Amino acid sequence: MSARAIDIAGLYVAERARLRRLVRRLVKNRTTAEDLVQQAFVKLIDNDARSDVADIPAYLAVTVRNLALNHVRDLARRSEVAL
Protein backbone atom coordinates (compact mmCIF):
# COMPACT_ATOMS: atom_id res chain seq x y z
CA MET A 1 0.00 0.00 0.00
CA SER A 2 1.43 3.37 -0.96
CA ALA A 3 1.80 6.32 1.39
CA ARG A 4 -0.88 8.18 -0.57
CA ALA A 5 -3.36 5.32 -0.07
CA ILE A 6 -2.67 5.30 3.65
CA ASP A 7 -3.23 9.06 3.82
CA ILE A 8 -6.53 8.77 1.93
CA ALA A 9 -7.64 5.91 4.18
CA GLY A 10 -6.74 7.86 7.31
CA LEU A 11 -8.45 10.96 5.99
CA TYR A 12 -11.57 8.93 5.19
CA VAL A 13 -11.68 7.51 8.71
CA ALA A 14 -11.12 10.95 10.24
CA GLU A 15 -13.58 12.94 8.09
CA ARG A 16 -16.33 10.50 7.10
CA ALA A 17 -18.65 11.06 10.06
CA ARG A 18 -18.37 14.85 9.93
CA LEU A 19 -19.02 14.96 6.19
CA ARG A 20 -21.92 12.50 6.45
CA ARG A 21 -23.60 14.67 9.13
CA LEU A 22 -23.17 17.75 6.94
CA VAL A 23 -24.71 16.07 3.91
CA ARG A 24 -27.45 14.27 5.78
CA ARG A 25 -28.88 17.62 6.91
CA LEU A 26 -29.30 18.53 3.24
CA VAL A 27 -30.47 15.25 1.69
CA LYS A 28 -32.34 13.77 4.68
CA ASN A 29 -31.26 10.24 3.76
CA ARG A 30 -28.48 8.21 5.38
CA THR A 31 -27.70 6.03 2.36
CA THR A 32 -27.59 8.95 -0.04
CA ALA A 33 -25.37 10.87 2.38
CA GLU A 34 -22.90 7.97 2.52
CA ASP A 35 -22.89 7.71 -1.28
CA LEU A 36 -22.19 11.42 -1.66
CA VAL A 37 -19.34 11.30 0.86
CA GLN A 38 -17.80 8.42 -1.08
CA GLN A 39 -18.20 10.38 -4.32
CA ALA A 40 -16.35 13.32 -2.75
CA PHE A 41 -13.42 11.05 -1.88
CA VAL A 42 -13.40 9.61 -5.40
CA LYS A 43 -13.21 13.16 -6.74
CA LEU A 44 -10.29 13.86 -4.38
CA ILE A 45 -8.45 10.73 -5.54
CA ASP A 46 -9.13 11.52 -9.21
CA ASN A 47 -8.12 15.17 -8.82
CA ASP A 48 -4.70 15.52 -10.47
CA ALA A 49 -4.19 18.90 -8.78
CA ARG A 50 -4.71 17.63 -5.21
CA SER A 51 -1.20 18.81 -4.32
CA ASP A 52 -2.53 22.36 -4.91
CA VAL A 53 -5.27 21.90 -2.29
CA ALA A 54 -4.10 23.64 0.88
CA ASP A 55 -6.88 22.41 3.18
CA ILE A 56 -8.11 18.97 2.16
CA PRO A 57 -10.85 18.69 4.84
CA ALA A 58 -12.27 22.02 3.65
CA TYR A 59 -12.02 20.87 0.02
CA LEU A 60 -13.97 17.72 0.94
CA ALA A 61 -16.63 19.72 2.82
CA VAL A 62 -17.19 22.03 -0.15
CA THR A 63 -17.22 19.12 -2.59
CA VAL A 64 -19.68 17.06 -0.57
CA ARG A 65 -21.93 20.09 -0.02
CA ASN A 66 -21.98 20.80 -3.75
CA LEU A 67 -22.74 17.16 -4.53
CA ALA A 68 -25.62 17.27 -2.02
CA LEU A 69 -27.03 20.47 -3.46
CA ASN A 70 -26.84 19.00 -6.96
CA HIS A 71 -28.63 15.89 -5.72
CA VAL A 72 -31.43 17.92 -4.10
CA ARG A 73 -31.78 20.08 -7.21
CA ASP A 74 -31.94 17.00 -9.45
CA LEU A 75 -34.64 15.45 -7.24
CA ALA A 76 -36.69 18.64 -7.46
CA ARG A 77 -36.38 18.66 -11.24
CA ARG A 78 -37.45 15.04 -11.47
CA SER A 79 -40.51 15.69 -9.32
CA GLU A 80 -41.49 18.67 -11.52
CA VAL A 81 -41.26 16.51 -14.63
CA ALA A 82 -43.30 13.72 -12.98
CA LEU A 83 -46.18 16.10 -12.37
C-alpha positions in Angstrom: 0.0 0.0 0.0 1.4 3.4 -1.0 1.8 6.3 1.4 -0.9 8.2 -0.6 -3.4 5.3 -0.1 -2.7 5.3 3.7 -3.2 9.1 3.8 -6.5 8.8 1.9 -7.6 5.9 4.2 -6.7 7.9 7.3 -8.5 11.0 6.0 -11.6 8.9 5.2 -11.7 7.5 8.7 -11.1 11.0 10.2 -13.6 12.9 8.1 -16.3 10.5 7.1 -18.7 11.1 10.1 -18.4 14.9 9.9 -19.0 15.0 6.2 -21.9 12.5 6.4 -23.6 14.7 9.1 -23.2 17.8 6.9 -24.7 16.1 3.9 -27.5 14.3 5.8 -28.9 17.6 6.9 -29.3 18.5 3.2 -30.5 15.3 1.7 -32.3 13.8 4.7 -31.3 10.2 3.8 -28.5 8.2 5.4 -27.7 6.0 2.4 -27.6 9.0 0.0 -25.4 10.9 2.4 -22.9 8.0 2.5 -22.9 7.7 -1.3 -22.2 11.4 -1.7 -19.3 11.3 0.9 -17.8 8.4 -1.1 -18.2 10.4 -4.3 -16.4 13.3 -2.8 -13.4 11.1 -1.9 -13.4 9.6 -5.4 -13.2 13.2 -6.7 -10.3 13.9 -4.4 -8.5 10.7 -5.5 -9.1 11.5 -9.2 -8.1 15.2 -8.8 -4.7 15.5 -10.5 -4.2 18.9 -8.8 -4.7 17.6 -5.2 -1.2 18.8 -4.3 -2.5 22.4 -4.9 -5.3 21.9 -2.3 -4.1 23.6 0.9 -6.9 22.4 3.2 -8.1 19.0 2.2 -10.8 18.7 4.8 -12.3 22.0 3.7 -12.0 20.9 0.0 -14.0 17.7 0.9 -16.6 19.7 2.8 -17.2 22.0 -0.2 -17.2 19.1 -2.6 -19.7 17.1 -0.6 -21.9 20.1 0.0 -22.0 20.8 -3.8 -22.7 17.2 -4.5 -25.6 17.3 -2.0 -27.0 20.5 -3.5 -26.8 19.0 -7.0 -28.6 15.9 -5.7 -31.4 17.9 -4.1 -31.8 20.1 -7.2 -31.9 17.0 -9.5 -34.6 15.4 -7.2 -36.7 18.6 -7.5 -36.4 18.7 -11.2 -37.4 15.0 -11.5 -40.5 15.7 -9.3 -41.5 18.7 -11.5 -41.3 16.5 -14.6 -43.3 13.7 -13.0 -46.2 16.1 -12.4 
